[in-house]
Amino acid sequence: MRAAWYEKNGAARDVLEVGSLPEPIPGPGEVRIRIHASGVNPSDVKARAGRPLIAPRIIPHSDGAGIIDAVGTGVAGERIGERVWTWNAAWQRSNGTAAEYVVLPQDQAVHLPDNVSFEEGACLGIPALTALRAVTTDGAVFGKAVLVTGGAGAVGAYAIQFARLYGAARIITTVSSSEKAEICTKLGADHTINYRTEDVVERIGRITTGRGVDRIIEVDAATNVEMLPGIIARDGLCVIYGSSKPEISFEFFPMILAGAATRFFIVYEMSPEVREQTVAALHSQLKSGLLRHHIAETYALDDIAAAHESVESGKPVGNVIVSLGR
């Protein structure tokens, strides 16, 4: 099979190789998926750049979509031919979706509705599940004011939509350009704030008449934590799924006066129960046809280094995909 891999950490063009590897064989409880599209996420490029290798050779990417073409013992033969999307394919594993075939435990291959393309299916494992968990954890957002930081990003774009689908009364998002503001508005945001030219705390105060937001879905806690006490409502919740630095701190007194809470989570380590609930909820939203998928760029497998460089640049407005379709 054709695949991409790296055998040491480093810059994309220095370490990523594309060539032929043996086709994997599914073991007990596993399925083999013929991958048509592979999603490239920030965690994939960070792993390649510096995370210690867990095997001599790493095929990257956790997200992907394709068709099951073989199954191991204990898996129903009826699954052969099923369209599926993947989660955690490269998390604590050496063989991800940047290859024509990947073998996974059968529960990591989730049915992909016919109304969702393979390219769109490759956006679900990390971005969509992260966004959905952030919107639904610790109670409903129905009737509440929600702030999505970085609303034009891969996770943010889904979070805006889920907040709308789950009945948020007001959705605010931060952006860095008028182009991104327009995208977020089309996805369902009521207010966009350009953090490069506007005072975010002041704008949120005016939008909420001084009350603040009930839920913050935070992409970069280290950068944005200083404004947290000034924008969170009484008994509000800040859901943190990312940070550009390993340590964060915020003022204690205003946070305790507000009765505010913070929830940290990483999509890779959701409990089996939460994973099952979130996947089921996502499946329902996918079948409804209401969810929009924003694919920014698509690359061929031979151009995987360029795909990684693009994600590292932070410039794509949406998801980056590597196509392996025939």
PECORQUI-V452158 format. One record per pair of residues at least 24 apart in sequence whose C-alpha atoms are under 10 Angstrom apart, sorted by sequence separation. I is the first residue (numbers start at 0). GAP is how many residues later the second one is. D is the distance in Angstrom with one decimal. If there is no record, write none. Layout:
I/GAP/D, I/GAP/D
This chain:
37/24/8.0, 38/24/4.9, 39/24/8.9, 61/24/7.2, 62/24/5.6, 63/24/9.7, 83/24/9.1, 84/24/5.6, 85/24/6.2, 129/24/9.8, 130/24/5.4, 134/24/6.6, 140/24/9.8, 141/24/6.0, 142/24/6.0, 143/24/5.1, 144/24/5.8, 145/24/6.2, 146/24/6.0, 147/24/6.2, 148/24/5.4, 149/24/5.3, 150/24/6.4, 151/24/8.9, 159/24/7.5, 163/24/6.4, 173/24/9.8, 199/24/10.0, 211/24/8.5, 212/24/8.6, 213/24/8.3, 214/24/7.3, 215/24/8.1, 216/24/7.8, 217/24/6.8, 218/24/6.5, 219/24/5.8, 220/24/8.2, 221/24/7.9, 223/24/9.5, 224/24/7.0, 225/24/6.1, 226/24/9.7, 228/24/9.0, 229/24/8.3, 233/24/4.5, 234/24/4.7, 235/24/5.0, 236/24/4.8, 237/24/4.7, 238/24/4.7, 239/24/4.9, 240/24/5.5, 241/24/8.0, 293/24/5.1, 294/24/4.6, 295/24/5.8, 296/24/6.2, 297/24/5.6, 298/24/6.0, 299/24/6.9, 300/24/9.9, 37/25/5.9, 38/25/5.6, 61/25/6.0, 62/25/6.9, 63/25/8.2, 83/25/5.6, 84/25/5.3, 85/25/9.1, 96/25/9.4, 129/25/6.6, 130/25/6.8, 133/25/7.5, 134/25/8.9, 140/25/6.6, 141/25/4.3, 142/25/4.9, 143/25/5.1, 144/25/4.6, 145/25/4.9, 146/25/4.7, 147/25/4.7, 148/25/5.0, 149/25/5.6, 150/25/9.6, 151/25/9.7, 159/25/9.2, 160/25/9.7, 161/25/9.8, 162/25/8.7, 163/25/8.1, 204/25/8.3, 207/25/9.4, 212/25/9.4, 216/25/9.6, 217/25/8.4, 218/25/8.7, 219/25/8.4, 220/25/9.6, 221/25/6.9, 222/25/8.6, 224/25/6.2, 225/25/7.9, 228/25/5.9, 229/25/9.1, 232/25/6.8, 233/25/5.9, 234/25/4.8, 235/25/6.3, 236/25/5.6, 237/25/6.2, 238/25/6.0, 239/25/6.6, 240/25/5.8, 292/25/8.3, 293/25/6.3, 294/25/6.3, 295/25/8.2, 296/25/8.6, 297/25/6.6, 298/25/9.1, 299/25/9.3, 36/26/8.6, 37/26/4.2, 38/26/8.6, 60/26/9.6, 61/26/4.8, 62/26/6.6, 82/26/8.9, 83/26/5.0, 84/26/6.5, 85/26/9.5, 126/26/9.0, 127/26/8.0, 128/26/8.5, 129/26/9.3, 130/26/8.3, 131/26/7.5, 132/26/9.1, 134/26/9.7, 135/26/8.7, 139/26/7.6, 140/26/6.5, 141/26/4.6, 142/26/4.4, 143/26/6.5, 144/26/6.0, 145/26/6.1, 146/26/5.5, 147/26/6.8, 148/26/7.5, 149/26/8.1, 156/26/8.5, 157/26/10.0, 159/26/10.0, 160/26/6.0, 161/26/9.3, 162/26/9.1, 163/26/9.7, 173/26/7.9, 200/26/6.5, 203/26/9.0, 204/26/7.0, 220/26/9.0, 221/26/5.2, 223/26/9.9, 224/26/9.2, 227/26/9.5, 228/26/5.8, 231/26/7.8, 232/26/8.7, 233/26/6.4, 234/26/7.0, 235/26/8.6, 236/26/7.3, 237/26/8.5, 238/26/7.8, 239/26/8.7, 240/26/8.0, 292/26/8.3, 293/26/9.3, 294/26/7.4, 36/27/5.5, 37/27/6.6, 60/27/8.5, 61/27/4.2, 62/27/8.1, 78/27/9.4, 81/27/9.5, 82/27/8.2, 83/27/4.4, 84/27/5.9, 126/27/5.7, 127/27/6.3, 130/27/5.8, 131/27/6.5, 134/27/6.7, 135/27/8.6, 139/27/8.6, 140/27/5.3, 141/27/6.7, 142/27/7.7, 143/27/8.5, 144/27/7.6, 145/27/8.3, 146/27/8.0, 147/27/9.6, 151/27/9.2, 152/27/8.9, 156/27/6.9, 159/27/6.6, 160/27/6.2, 172/27/9.8, 199/27/8.1, 200/27/8.6, 203/27/6.6, 204/27/9.8, 220/27/6.8, 221/27/7.9, 227/27/8.4, 228/27/9.5, 231/27/9.7, 232/27/7.5, 233/27/9.7, 35/28/7.6, 36/28/5.5, 37/28/9.0, 60/28/6.9, 61/28/4.5, 81/28/9.3, 82/28/6.0, 83/28/4.5, 84/28/9.6, 125/28/9.1, 126/28/4.5, 127/28/9.1, 129/28/8.8, 130/28/4.6, 131/28/9.7, 133/28/9.4, 134/28/6.2, 139/28/8.7, 140/28/8.2, 141/28/9.6, 151/28/5.6, 155/28/8.8, 158/28/9.6, 159/28/6.3, 160/28/8.2, 200/28/9.5, 201/28/8.8, 202/28/9.5, 203/28/9.5, 219/28/9.9, 220/28/9.1, 221/28/9.6, 228/28/9.6, 231/28/7.2, 34/29/6.7, 35/29/6.0, 36/29/6.8, 59/29/8.6, 60/29/5.6, 61/29/6.5, 81/29/7.0, 82/29/5.3, 83/29/8.1, 125/29/8.0, 126/29/8.2, 127/29/8.9, 128/29/8.9, 129/29/8.3, 130/29/8.4, 131/29/9.3, 132/29/9.6, 133/29/9.5, 134/29/9.8, 140/29/9.8, 150/29/7.9, 151/29/7.6, 157/29/8.4, 158/29/9.9, 159/29/6.3, 200/29/6.2, 201/29/8.7, 228/29/8.2, 231/29/9.5, 33/30/9.9, 34/30/5.7, 35/30/4.9, 58/30/9.7, 59/30/6.1, 60/30/8.5, 61/30/10.0, 74/30/9.6, 75/30/9.8, 78/30/10.0, 81/30/8.1, 82/30/7.5, 83/30/9.9, 123/30/9.8, 126/30/8.8, 127/30/5.8, 128/30/9.5, 130/30/9.1, 131/30/6.3, 135/30/8.4, 149/30/9.2, 150/30/8.3, 151/30/9.3, 156/30/7.0, 158/30/10.0, 159/30/9.6, 199/30/9.6, 200/30/5.9, 32/31/9.4, 33/31/8.2, 34/31/4.3, 35/31/7.8, 58/31/7.6, 59/31/9.3, 61/31/9.2, 65/31/9.8, 71/31/9.7, 74/31/7.3, 81/31/9.8, 82/31/7.9, 122/31/8.1, 123/31/9.6, 126/31/7.3, 127/31/7.8, 130/31/7.4, 131/31/8.5, 134/31/8.3, 151/31/6.8, 152/31/9.5, 156/31/9.2, 171/31/10.0, 172/31/9.8, 199/31/8.6, 200/31/9.7, 228/31/8.6, 15/32/8.6, 32/32/8.0, 33/32/5.4, 34/32/6.7, 57/32/8.5, 63/32/8.6, 64/32/8.4, 68/32/9.2, 70/32/9.0, 73/32/9.6, 78/32/9.4, 122/32/9.4, 126/32/8.9, 130/32/9.1, 150/32/8.8, 151/32/6.0, 156/32/9.5, 171/32/8.1, 227/32/9.7, 11/33/8.1, 14/33/8.4, 32/33/6.0, 33/33/5.2, 34/33/8.7, 59/33/9.2, 60/33/9.7, 61/33/8.9, 62/33/7.9, 63/33/5.7, 67/33/9.3, 69/33/9.1, 70/33/9.8, 71/33/9.4, 82/33/9.8, 84/33/7.8, 134/33/9.6, 150/33/6.2, 151/33/9.8, 10/34/9.1, 14/34/9.1, 31/34/9.8, 32/34/5.3, 33/34/6.1, 34/34/10.0, 58/34/8.9, 59/34/7.5, 60/34/8.4, 61/34/5.6, 62/34/6.5, 63/34/8.2, 65/34/9.3, 66/34/9.6, 67/34/9.5, 70/34/9.8, 71/34/9.1, 82/34/9.6, 83/34/8.3, 84/34/9.8, 123/34/9.6, 127/34/9.2, 131/34/9.9, 149/34/9.5, 150/34/9.6, 9/35/9.7, 31/35/8.4, 32/35/4.3, 33/35/6.4, 57/35/8.2, 58/35/6.0, 59/35/6.7, 60/35/5.0, 61/35/6.2, 62/35/9.0, 63/35/9.8, 65/35/9.0, 67/35/9.4, 70/35/8.5, 82/35/8.3, 84/35/9.3, 85/35/8.2, 86/35/9.2, 122/35/10.0, 151/35/9.3, 171/35/8.8, 9/36/9.7, 11/36/7.6, 30/36/9.9, 31/36/5.6, 32/36/5.9, 33/36/9.0, 57/36/4.8, 58/36/4.7, 59/36/4.8, 60/36/5.3, 61/36/8.6, 65/36/9.7, 84/36/5.5, 85/36/7.5, 86/36/10.0, 88/36/9.1, 150/36/9.3, 171/36/9.9, 8/37/9.5, 9/37/9.6, 10/37/7.9, 11/37/7.5, 30/37/6.6, 31/37/6.0, 32/37/7.3, 54/37/9.8, 56/37/6.8, 57/37/6.1, 58/37/5.0, 59/37/6.5, 60/37/6.0, 83/37/7.7, 84/37/6.5, 85/37/9.6, 86/37/7.9, 87/37/7.2, 169/37/9.3, 8/38/8.0, 9/38/6.6, 10/38/6.1, 30/38/7.8, 31/38/5.1, 32/38/9.0, 53/38/7.4, 54/38/8.3, 55/38/8.5, 56/38/8.4, 57/38/7.7, 58/38/7.1, 59/38/5.7, 60/38/9.3, 63/38/9.4, 67/38/9.8, 82/38/9.5, 83/38/9.5, 84/38/8.9, 85/38/7.9, 86/38/4.5, 87/38/8.1, 150/38/8.5, 169/38/9.0, 8/39/5.4, 9/39/4.7, 10/39/9.3, 30/39/5.9, 31/39/6.1, 52/39/9.6, 53/39/7.5, 54/39/6.1, 58/39/6.1, 59/39/8.7, 84/39/7.4, 85/39/6.1, 86/39/7.1, 7/40/7.8, 8/40/5.1, 9/40/6.8, 29/40/8.8, 30/40/4.3, 31/40/8.3, 52/40/9.8, 53/40/6.8, 54/40/9.5, 57/40/9.8, 58/40/7.3, 84/40/7.5, 85/40/9.5, 6/41/9.2, 7/41/8.7, 8/41/5.4, 9/41/9.8, 17/41/10.0, 29/41/6.0, 30/41/6.1, 52/41/8.4, 67/41/8.4, 147/41/9.0, 150/41/8.6, 171/41/8.7, 5/42/7.5, 7/42/8.8, 8/42/7.3, 15/42/9.6, 16/42/9.6, 28/42/7.7, 29/42/5.2, 30/42/9.3, 66/42/9.4, 86/42/9.2, 146/42/9.4, 150/42/10.0, 170/42/9.2, 4/43/9.5, 7/43/9.7, 8/43/7.7, 15/43/9.3, 27/43/8.2, 28/43/5.7, 29/43/7.7, 46/43/9.8, 58/43/9.6, 65/43/9.3, 67/43/10.0, 145/43/9.6, 148/43/9.9, 149/43/9.9, 169/43/8.9, 172/43/9.6, 7/44/8.7, 8/44/7.8, 15/44/9.5, 25/44/7.1, 26/44/7.7, 27/44/4.7, 28/44/6.0, 29/44/8.2, 30/44/7.5, 46/44/9.9, 64/44/8.6, 66/44/9.6, 146/44/9.4, 147/44/9.7, 148/44/9.5, 149/44/9.9, 169/44/9.9, 170/44/9.8, 171/44/9.4, 172/44/9.4, 7/45/7.2, 24/45/8.1, 25/45/5.9, 26/45/4.8, 27/45/4.6, 28/45/5.3, 29/45/7.0, 30/45/9.8, 63/45/9.5, 64/45/9.1, 65/45/10.0, 66/45/9.3, 146/45/9.7, 149/45/9.5, 214/45/9.8, 6/46/7.9, 24/46/8.5, 25/46/5.0, 26/46/6.8, 27/46/6.0, 28/46/5.6, 30/46/9.9, 43/46/8.4, 64/46/9.6, 65/46/8.7, 148/46/9.6, 167/46/9.9, 213/46/9.2, 214/46/9.5, 215/46/9.2, 216/46/9.8, 217/46/9.7, 5/47/9.4, 7/47/9.9, 24/47/8.1, 25/47/8.5, 26/47/9.2, 27/47/7.6, 28/47/9.3, 32/47/9.1, 33/47/9.7, 37/47/9.6, 38/47/9.9, 43/47/9.4, 64/47/8.0, 167/47/9.9, 214/47/9.7, 6/48/8.2, 7/48/8.1, 26/48/9.8, 30/48/8.5, 31/48/8.9, 32/48/9.3, 34/48/10.0, 36/48/9.4, 37/48/9.4, 42/48/9.8, 6/49/5.8, 7/49/8.0, 30/49/8.5, 32/49/9.2, 33/49/9.6, 34/49/9.3, 5/50/8.6, 6/50/4.7, 7/50/8.6, 32/50/8.9, 33/50/9.7, 34/50/9.1, 5/51/5.9, 6/51/6.3, 32/51/8.0, 34/51/9.7, 65/51/9.4, 66/51/9.2, 4/52/6.5, 5/52/5.4, 6/52/9.1, 32/52/9.2, 43/52/9.8, 64/52/8.6, 65/52/6.2, 3/53/10.0, 4/53/5.3, 5/53/6.8, 32/53/9.2, 64/53/5.2, 65/53/9.2, 3/54/8.5, 4/54/4.4, 5/54/8.0, 63/54/7.8, 64/54/7.2, 3/55/6.0, 4/55/6.5, 63/55/8.0, 64/55/8.2, 65/55/8.3, 2/56/7.3, 3/56/7.5, 63/56/9.1, 64/56/5.3, 65/56/8.7, 2/57/9.5, 3/57/9.9, 39/57/9.6, 63/57/6.6, 64/57/5.1, 146/57/9.0, 159/57/9.6, 37/58/8.9, 38/58/8.0, 39/58/9.0, 62/58/8.3, 63/58/4.1, 64/58/8.7, 158/58/7.8, 37/59/5.6, 38/59/8.4, 62/59/5.3, 63/59/7.4, 64/59/9.1, 36/60/8.1, 37/60/5.9, 61/60/9.1, 62/60/6.8, 63/60/8.2, 64/60/9.6, 35/61/9.3, 36/61/8.4, 37/61/8.2, 60/61/9.9, 62/61/7.1, 63/61/7.7, 155/61/8.2, 34/62/6.8, 35/62/9.7, 36/62/9.3, 37/62/9.5, 62/62/5.3, 144/62/9.9, 154/62/9.6, 155/62/8.9, 33/63/9.4, 34/63/8.1, 35/63/9.1, 36/63/9.1, 61/63/7.4, 62/63/6.9, 144/63/8.1, 154/63/10.0, 155/63/8.0, 32/64/9.1, 34/64/6.8, 35/64/7.3, 61/64/7.9, 62/64/9.3, 154/64/8.3, 33/65/8.5, 34/65/5.1, 35/65/9.0, 146/65/9.4, 32/66/9.9, 33/66/5.7, 34/66/5.6, 144/66/9.6, 145/66/9.3, 146/66/6.5, 150/66/9.5, 152/66/9.1, 32/67/8.2, 33/67/4.7, 34/67/7.1, 144/67/7.9, 145/67/5.7, 146/67/8.1, 147/67/8.5, 148/67/7.5, 149/67/9.1, 150/67/9.9, 32/68/5.5, 33/68/6.9, 144/68/5.0, 145/68/6.0, 146/68/6.2, 147/68/6.0, 148/68/6.3, 149/68/8.1, 150/68/9.2, 31/69/6.6, 32/69/5.4, 33/69/9.2, 143/69/7.7, 144/69/5.3, 145/69/4.8, 146/69/4.7, 147/69/4.9, 148/69/5.5, 149/69/6.7, 31/70/5.7, 32/70/6.3, 143/70/6.0, 144/70/6.6, 145/70/5.9, 146/70/6.2, 147/70/6.6, 148/70/6.1, 149/70/8.7, 23/71/9.5, 30/71/8.3, 31/71/4.4, 32/71/8.0, 142/71/9.7, 143/71/7.7, 144/71/8.8, 145/71/7.6, 146/71/8.3, 147/71/8.2, 148/71/8.0, 30/72/5.6, 31/72/6.6, 148/72/9.8, 29/73/6.5, 30/73/5.6, 31/73/9.0, 140/73/8.1, 29/74/5.4, 30/74/6.3, 31/74/8.7, 140/74/7.6, 28/75/8.6, 29/75/4.3, 30/75/5.5, 139/75/9.9, 148/75/8.7, 22/76/9.5, 24/76/9.5, 25/76/8.9, 26/76/8.4, 28/76/5.9, 29/76/4.9, 30/76/9.1, 32/76/8.1, 22/77/8.4, 23/77/7.0, 24/77/8.9, 25/77/5.7, 26/77/9.0, 27/77/8.5, 28/77/6.0, 29/77/8.5, 30/77/9.0, 31/77/9.1, 20/78/9.0, 22/78/6.7, 23/78/6.9, 24/78/7.0, 25/78/7.6, 26/78/8.7, 27/78/9.5, 28/78/8.9, 29/78/9.1, 30/78/7.7, 19/79/9.3, 20/79/9.7, 21/79/9.6, 22/79/8.4, 23/79/6.5, 25/79/8.7, 29/79/9.2, 17/80/9.6, 18/80/9.6, 19/80/9.8, 20/80/10.0, 22/80/9.4, 25/80/9.8, 36/80/9.3, 37/80/8.7, 38/80/8.0, 134/80/8.3, 17/81/9.2, 35/81/9.7, 36/81/5.8, 37/81/7.6, 38/81/9.1, 133/81/9.3, 134/81/9.1, 35/82/6.3, 36/82/5.3, 37/82/9.8, 38/82/8.7, 39/82/8.6, 40/82/8.9, 133/82/8.9, 134/82/7.4, 34/83/8.7, 35/83/7.7, 36/83/8.5, 37/83/8.9, 38/83/4.9, 39/83/8.5, 42/83/9.3, 133/83/6.3, 36/84/7.9, 37/84/5.5, 38/84/5.9, 40/84/10.0, 41/84/9.9, 133/84/8.8, 146/84/9.3, 35/85/9.7, 36/85/5.9, 37/85/8.4, 38/85/8.6, 40/85/7.7, 146/85/9.3, 35/86/8.8, 36/86/9.3, 38/86/8.7, 39/86/9.7, 40/86/8.2, 130/86/8.3, 145/86/9.8, 154/86/9.7, 34/87/9.6, 38/87/9.0, 144/87/9.9, 38/88/9.7, 144/88/9.1, 4/89/9.4, 4/90/8.8, 145/90/9.8, 3/91/10.0, 4/91/9.2, 144/91/9.7, 145/91/9.7, 146/91/9.2, 147/91/9.9, 2/92/9.9, 3/92/9.5, 143/92/9.9, 145/92/9.8, 2/93/9.7, 3/93/9.1, 4/93/7.7, 2/94/8.7, 3/94/5.7, 4/94/8.7, 2/95/5.9, 3/95/6.2, 1/96/8.9, 2/96/3.9, 3/96/9.4, 1/97/5.9, 2/97/6.3, 0/98/7.2, 1/98/5.8, 2/98/8.3, 138/98/9.8, 0/99/5.8, 1/99/8.4, 2/99/9.9, 137/99/8.5, 0/100/7.1, 136/100/9.8, 137/101/9.4, 136/102/8.3, 133/104/9.2, 134/104/8.4, 186/104/9.2, 133/105/6.1, 186/105/7.7, 132/106/9.3, 133/106/8.0, 186/106/9.8, 133/107/7.8, 186/107/9.7, 132/108/9.8, 130/110/9.1, 129/111/7.6, 182/111/9.4, 41/112/9.9, 40/113/8.7, 161/120/9.6, 164/120/8.7, 161/123/8.8, 137/125/8.5, 164/125/8.6, 136/126/8.6, 164/126/8.9, 136/128/9.9, 161/128/10.0, 133/129/8.9, 160/129/8.9, 161/129/8.2, 133/130/9.4, 160/130/7.0, 133/131/8.5, 160/131/7.9, 132/132/8.9, 133/132/9.9, 160/132/10.0, 132/133/9.7, 133/133/9.6, 157/133/8.0, 132/134/8.1, 157/134/7.9, 182/134/8.9, 129/135/8.8, 156/135/8.7, 157/135/7.7, 182/135/9.9, 129/136/7.6, 130/136/9.3, 156/136/8.3, 157/136/8.8, 129/137/5.6, 132/137/9.3, 136/137/9.3, 156/137/7.6, 179/137/7.4, 128/138/7.0, 129/138/9.2, 178/138/9.2, 179/138/9.9, 127/139/9.8, 128/139/9.8, 153/139/9.0, 125/140/9.4, 126/140/8.9, 129/140/9.8, 153/140/7.6, 125/141/6.5, 132/141/8.5, 136/141/9.7, 152/141/9.2, 153/141/8.6, 124/142/8.5, 125/142/7.9, 132/142/9.0, 135/142/8.7, 151/142/9.1, 153/142/9.3, 124/143/9.2, 132/144/9.5, 132/145/6.5, 135/145/9.9, 128/146/8.6, 131/146/7.0, 132/146/9.6, 131/147/9.1, 129/148/9.3, 132/148/9.7, 128/149/6.8, 131/149/8.3, 132/149/9.7, 127/150/9.8, 128/150/7.2, 131/150/7.4, 127/151/9.6, 128/152/9.5, 128/153/7.3, 124/154/9.1, 127/154/7.8, 123/155/9.5, 123/158/8.7, 156/160/9.3, 157/160/9.9, 152/161/9.0, 156/161/7.6, 123/162/10.0, 152/162/9.5, 153/162/9.1, 155/162/9.2, 156/162/9.8, 127/163/10.0, 152/163/8.1, 153/163/7.5, 154/163/8.6, 151/164/9.3, 152/164/6.1, 153/164/4.9, 154/164/9.0, 120/165/9.7, 127/165/9.2, 151/165/6.0, 152/165/5.6, 153/165/5.5, 150/166/9.8, 151/166/6.7, 152/166/7.9, 153/166/8.9, 150/167/9.9, 106/169/9.5, 109/169/8.3, 123/169/9.1, 109/170/9.7, 112/170/7.9, 115/170/7.3, 122/170/7.6, 111/171/8.0, 112/171/9.7, 114/171/8.0, 115/171/8.4, 122/171/8.7, 110/172/8.2, 113/172/9.6, 114/172/7.3, 119/172/8.9, 120/172/9.0, 122/172/8.2, 109/173/8.9, 112/173/7.0, 113/173/8.5, 114/173/9.2, 115/173/8.3, 119/173/6.1, 121/173/9.9, 111/174/8.5, 112/174/6.3, 114/174/7.1, 118/174/9.2, 119/174/8.2, 111/175/9.1, 112/175/9.9, 115/175/9.7, 119/175/7.5, 91/176/9.6, 112/176/9.6, 115/176/9.8, 116/176/9.8, 118/176/7.9, 90/177/7.0, 115/177/9.2, 89/178/9.9, 90/178/9.5, 87/179/8.8, 88/179/10.0, 118/179/8.6, 86/180/9.4, 87/180/6.3, 86/181/8.3, 87/181/9.3, 126/191/9.9, 86/192/9.9, 126/192/8.5, 122/195/9.5, 122/196/6.6, 121/197/9.0, 122/197/8.4, 121/198/9.2, 122/198/8.0, 119/199/9.0, 121/199/7.3, 118/200/9.5, 121/200/9.1, 99/201/9.5, 118/201/9.4, 119/201/9.0, 121/201/9.7, 98/202/8.2, 118/202/6.8, 97/203/7.5, 118/203/8.5, 118/204/7.6, 117/205/9.1, 118/205/9.9, 61/206/9.6, 97/206/8.6, 118/206/9.5, 117/207/8.7, 98/223/9.8, 99/223/9.7, 100/223/9.6, 97/224/7.6, 98/224/9.8, 99/224/6.4, 96/225/9.5, 97/225/9.0, 98/225/7.5, 99/225/8.4, 97/226/8.2, 99/226/9.7, 96/227/9.7, 38/256/9.9, 63/257/8.9, 39/258/9.9, 62/258/9.5, 63/258/9.1, 65/258/9.3, 38/259/9.4, 63/259/9.7, 64/259/9.9, 65/259/8.5, 37/260/9.6, 44/260/9.8, 47/260/9.2, 63/260/10.0, 64/260/10.0, 36/261/9.2, 37/261/9.7, 60/261/9.8, 36/262/9.7, 44/262/9.5, 45/262/9.5, 36/263/9.6, 37/263/9.2, 44/263/6.0, 48/263/10.0, 36/264/9.6, 39/264/9.1, 43/264/8.2, 44/264/8.2, 44/265/9.9, 45/265/10.0, 40/266/9.8, 41/266/8.5, 44/266/7.5, 45/266/8.3, 39/267/7.3, 40/267/8.5, 43/267/9.3, 44/267/6.8, 38/268/9.8, 39/268/7.0, 42/268/9.8, 43/268/9.8, 41/269/6.3, 42/269/9.9, 39/270/9.6, 40/270/7.0, 41/270/6.9, 39/271/7.3, 40/271/9.1, 41/271/10.0, 41/272/8.9, 40/278/7.8, 41/278/10.0, 39/279/7.5, 40/279/7.5, 38/280/7.4, 39/280/5.5, 40/280/9.0, 38/281/6.2, 39/281/5.9, 18/282/9.8, 37/282/8.8, 38/282/4.7, 39/282/7.2, 17/283/7.5, 18/283/8.9, 37/283/5.7, 38/283/6.3, 17/284/6.4, 36/284/6.6, 37/284/5.0, 38/284/8.8, 16/285/8.7, 17/285/9.0, 36/285/5.8, 37/285/6.3, 15/286/9.9, 17/286/8.4, 35/286/8.7, 36/286/4.6, 37/286/7.4, 15/287/10.0, 16/287/8.9, 17/287/9.7, 35/287/6.1, 36/287/5.5, 37/287/9.8, 15/288/7.8, 16/288/8.7, 34/288/8.6, 35/288/4.6, 36/288/6.5, 15/289/6.5, 34/289/6.4, 35/289/4.1, 12/290/9.7, 14/290/8.9, 33/290/8.9, 34/290/7.2, 35/290/7.4, 12/291/8.9, 13/291/8.8, 33/291/8.9, 34/291/9.7, 11/292/8.3, 12/292/5.5, 15/292/9.6, 11/293/5.0, 12/293/7.9, 10/294/8.7, 11/294/7.8, 11/295/9.0, 12/295/9.1, 11/296/6.4, 12/296/8.6, 3/297/7.2, 10/297/9.2, 11/297/6.8, 2/298/7.6, 3/298/8.1, 10/298/8.6, 1/299/8.5, 2/299/9.1, 3/299/9.8, 4/299/9.8, 1/300/9.6, 3/300/7.6, 11/300/9.7, 3/301/9.5, 2/321/9.3, 1/322/9.0
